[in-house]
Amino acid sequence: MSDIAVAESGTQLQNFLDRAGLRGFPWKTATILYAISWGWLFIVRDSYWADDWNSFLHPEITPFDYDSLGLAPWTKLNQVFFDLFGPGFFRLVTFCFYFGSGVLVFGITKSIEFLNLVHRKQVALLFLLLPFESARVTLMVFHYTTAYFAFFLAWFLFTNFSTKFSKCLYILLFFFSFQMHSLIIFILLPILLGAIKVKVNSTLRLLIFLKDNLILIVLPCLYVGLRRLFWHEKFVYHTISTASFIQLFKLFLVCILVLIVILFISKSRLFSKDILILGIATSFLALTPYVLGGFYISSKLFVMTFFEWMLGRSDWYARHQTLQPLGAALLIVGFIHVMPGSRVLPKVIFSLSLTLSVFFNVGFGFEYVVDFAKQRAISDEISTADNKKYLFELQIIDDTTNLNARGREYRKRDWLGIVSRGAGIEKALEIDNFSDCRSLDGARFIFVQGPESHWQALKKWFSVGDMGFNVTVDDTPGACQPELVTKERPSRAIPILFYFTGAMS
């Protein structure tokens, strides 16, 4: 009897996996490579970065009215969860939700008829591992994490299930996901693919599709309308200008040009035309809200800015590429199946893509681990100093800026947060001025020294269990001397090989 029960249970599970499009997901490969790539989140699970200090830990630090940004009211629940569970819980959810999104993408792609099982596995693995959005380490973008997972879960339900319950659920999830405003535009992708799936090739079929999906189609407009009425922004945070429209038009022309080339070469049987076209459309929709928001308007070429944010010293700008993995994965899969000749070459290129992705993810992760160790070294040294005296100025010479994660800057909120960890928030709030080396009464001098490169930090960490940061806290007047600065500040270019060599780019 038990054998029969097990068999029935197994059959039910297999039927569900088939129906949901999840049969064949590369669980072992995905889990191992994803854990290697993003497991470092648990090493820095108690860390705070940028707006984390004043958004979650100490609102007293440079207080800011986040309601004025026009964020959805349910994003305030993040503070409730933070107070209940702390930052480690957020990192666990982030780790799980991004992985879960990759599983959902695998299920979603079942409905795309020109993607076979091999294509789908490759898309899912690249989606999980491509080195985009390292800014997920921060708590300040946790609402991106929940929106991201909610969006792909909604899309998964929309694609694979047709019950009334699933329809209500995916509409609610899509609406919830709009707290990440770029998804208001990106929802066009599942709608268009849904129309293709049911073969909307006539006016009648179009009308039927519109009737069946009317609520979903008007959902973005509903969100925008409610936002304007009830939680609108109090000042313009994202501006849409003529320059941004021009930039978007240039991007559109480039996409059209690439599309023409694809169609011209598509006579070759080996050319994955449909996958590449979908990849271009997906990438364009993913970039559109950020281009319109003015984030890609600079003196540099668009491509240079894109790859600098993806692979270079990009501060926190990686968060503006959150939606890139799907389009990039489709483009890579399309191109590797263009390769003529043996079947070995596509496999080699795909394996190389995964290897490089894991390398960069681990490299970025180690940068955050090093940066976190530096923050703790400063806080620990402050905690051992005499913190009874009044501190109204902090003089800082940081000789290790080349070790700041992704080339980020330490801003006032960072320093106040670090000081609060060592001396308490009350003492941190007494500081009303930050400078380099102007000698004033009551100033505290902090001098940070450390390893020459991430490679040296790694070697020290493995050999002695310490990365080698040396922090001096001195309250003596005149202790701060400009000549103490010995290192050249790194540029914001793409370092690639410079992360572990110590060379300046």
HELIX and SHEET records of a PDB file:
HELIX    1   1 SER A    2  ALA A   20  1                                  19    
HELIX    2   2 TRP A   27  TRP A   38  1                                  12    
HELIX    3   3 GLY A   39  PHE A   42  5                                   4    
HELIX    4   4 ASP A   52  ASP A   52  1                                   1    
HELIX    5   5 TRP A   53  LEU A   57  3                                   5    
HELIX    6   6 TYR A   66  LEU A   69  5                                   4    
HELIX    7   7 PRO A   73  LYS A   76  5                                   4    
HELIX    8   8 LEU A   77  PHE A   85  1                                   9    
HELIX    9   9 PRO A   87  ILE A  108  1                                  22    
HELIX   10  10 THR A  109  SER A  111  5                                   3    
HELIX   11  11 LEU A  117  LEU A  129  1                                  13    
HELIX   12  12 SER A  134  VAL A  137  5                                   4    
HELIX   13  13 PHE A  142  ASN A  160  1                                  19    
HELIX   14  14 LYS A  164  SER A  177  1                                  14    
HELIX   15  15 LEU A  183  PHE A  186  1                                   4    
HELIX   16  16 LEU A  188  LYS A  197  1                                  10    
HELIX   17  17 THR A  203  ASP A  212  1                                  10    
HELIX   18  18 LEU A  214  PHE A  230  1                                  17    
HELIX   19  19 THR A  242  ILE A  265  1                                  24    
HELIX   20  20 LYS A  273  LEU A  292  1                                  20    
HELIX   21  21 PHE A  302  LEU A  311  1                                  10    
HELIX   22  22 TYR A  317  GLN A  321  5                                   5    
HELIX   23  23 GLN A  324  ILE A  336  1                                  13    
HELIX   24  24 VAL A  344  THR A  384  1                                  41    
HELIX   25  25 THR A  401  LEU A  403  5                                   3    
HELIX   26  26 ALA A  405  GLY A  407  5                                   3    
HELIX   27  27 LYS A  412  ALA A  423  1                                  12    
HELIX   28  28 ILE A  425  LEU A  429  1                                   5    
HELIX   29  29 HIS A  454  VAL A  464  1                                  11    
HELIX   30  30 PRO A  482  LEU A  484  5                                   3    
HELIX   31  31 ILE A  496  PHE A  498  5                                   3    
SHEET    1   A 4 ASN A 433  SER A 435  0                                        
SHEET    2   A 4 GLU A 393  ASP A 398  1                                        
SHEET    3   A 4 ALA A 443  GLN A 449  1                                        
SHEET    4   A 4 ASN A 470  ASP A 474 -1                                        
END                                                                             
